[in-house]
Amino acid sequence: MNINIEFYDICYILSGFFVASIVFGFYVSKLKKEIKILKRQYEKKSIGADDSSLRVKTLENKIQTLEAALKKQMGN
């Protein structure tokens, strides 16, 4: 009788560890998905920042070209 009770206790403990590992696995997979999403958002923002700096440089170059053309026309 005593051996059967110990066997059931061991089975309960092992099943508890098994259920806990499944729940923990789901939690870890959810965190991994969130990390991937955050990485994508960060990459998009960094690419957008690069695009913004390129746009600013392009506009500055256009302004310099227009200023040079204006000065040339003012000289004529």
Secondary structure, DSSP 8 states (H G I E B T S, - for coil): -HHHHHHHHHHHHHHHHHHHHHHHHHHHHHHHHHHHHHHHHHHHHHHHHHHHHHHHHHHHHHHHHHHHHHHHHHH-
